[in-house]
Amino acid sequence: MFHTSKCVLALAVLNTLISFASSARADLFIADGDRIGKYSDAGAVINADFIELSSVTGLALGSDGYLYAGSTTGGTASAAAIFRYNPATGAQIGATPFIDYTNIAVSPSNPQGMHFGPCGNLYIADETLSKFYVFGPAGNFIATRTSANPDIVDPTGLTADANHVYVVCGQGIARYNAITDDFTNLVPPGIQNNPHDAAFGPDGFLYVLDVSSSPGVLRFNAATGAEDFSFHINLDDLITSDNIVYFPSNINFGPDGRLDISGFDANTAAGSVIQYDLAGNFQGFLIPSTSTLTFSDSFFLFTTVPEPTTLALVLPAALCLIRRRKNR
């Protein structure tokens, strides 16, 4: 007889296994020109040439655990497309692009940034055409969105919460409600000189990267758009022993809760990733400028969910345990 206590034990083991899989060490992926490098969450090189893909324009992690990468020239007839990969092996999923822009009536001219958001949809910003595209979780084209009030001009970055997509534009930050299909002007023009990217911090604030001649990072209340004046990172103040002149590109948060900024040294053109805490204090380099990175416009993310193969290994093991318990 299969006692309840045995079932409870088996389920407890299953939960432990899943918890172990979910808490596995995160990996860092960095788009570096025509390649995607893989690094540990501590910045150690795993494979600087993990994936070869021409003119990478963005990275995103799907709920399926796959790594998604955009390219301006890797698709059909050297056109823009999106590919997906197994983050454990680097193998491409499918023989053709996940999304082929040539199948869209008005395809993106200069896709910059990509992010999964409400309803599991994938959102792509088009800097040149001043709009963004919405694709379903299966890669199906849903819609093109643009707005004149507020203006969506030169969007370069996207981030999202459960119901909204935050579009980083040269004219501020627009918030798109994916449920009601409405736009609001979250951060009006003039607050920042040249906003380029944004990311949500573990504190729930929206952090926005400014890549103007006086680059830095500001923090905003995502509900009201009010700036938190207690926080400001001025990258002009970044002084190191190498006298780095830092040109930032993108921001993200690592599993340690720190704000990471990718960019390059104008003196050497060497890429790096620098870190700050949530008080705006410089914490050093996650990846130093002496690394193999060469990018001048990078995209990067941390994998923070189990790899696609992890649960496939966990579930059979748990079921096997349950069967053994049942047969005793």
Steps between C-alpha positions, in 0.01 A plus 500: 500500500624848411476686829427871512816559699708347220327719244571805713865399525526449126341838431733661751797356315353623171465851641858486622624395157303773327622755753857389432446537127340840540785628715772379264780747434403766248698550181573832335462543125649799319445597138840603368464610140467180292509260792337427835731420787413293804636592843438396857297728725835596656631618161728205421526409132326173414506542123553840337382354166209300634266592214590650162235740369556805283407848622325407823233754596362365824469210742203371694419200714172325430278331756593177320856547620640561153734785411359730231729718288421760237714568194483765229665285232475135607160416352365426154680696227719653774196668654417553867372202696479345844655167592472286809763283662550246774689699766677186622644387166467801269313286247246683286142388555350432159664514159345837413471829693244509779372826348580595140431869448466453124161340570366830637349762271700784656802340662723678753765725351725521805381267779661601828428319821255218566310388806237244596207668670125478563327181383838347425529712187832613356543874442754644253590871480576656161721804540474623140126455444408622852272211588508163668382159391304238694547128440326212673682236706503273194661770283179603325470865403228679700526873444708811445465777752591868482375817663498873436376583850733439665749492217688178448816628334814292443423221750813311599397294800209317657415353835173378647294405802189283516274736300722772354783547254738789568639646178825692533507776240700806412197695625472338841331179610156396380295240686284272292210319666479168319157427648325823398726583203565851637815714525599740776798731529670353806822704491459814288767638268774702663539293816790322335712612208512172308333202670614176340406202717305413814467216749299427812702467818431256782356798690228547238640829369557564131865574423571692182832534322595835344765478227538873436827691524451485878395136535343356810211307654186643662229327700123545464178386660347277232146575615520881506807581291641709787877512515671379816750782555679305773658287229726604214795336330725741314726295276719805443613445859627152421874527559717190500869431495467456124339843453206344321266725305185292520237491226201299630274289285253293702398423859368198683487354850695193598397226741690682774261797467766736371453732204726396214591735214662383180710734291848566372807708568532778244878487539543135409160398354507206743165389635418442865218473751504719811291466815318729743296431810148635552642801683686602183846403627755364254576134578770431243507296183299184442695455176814716469603697194794264461259222404429362153201730452519739207146635477400861466125432516424194709196315627518268794292299743523244778319171480309472825272204423583130461646406164253318270657160571503535879138417578507226237759330721331583830149373425592144392719465808213606725251269325744214533523566872122500533472168315762345728311616806175369359641153430641448849 
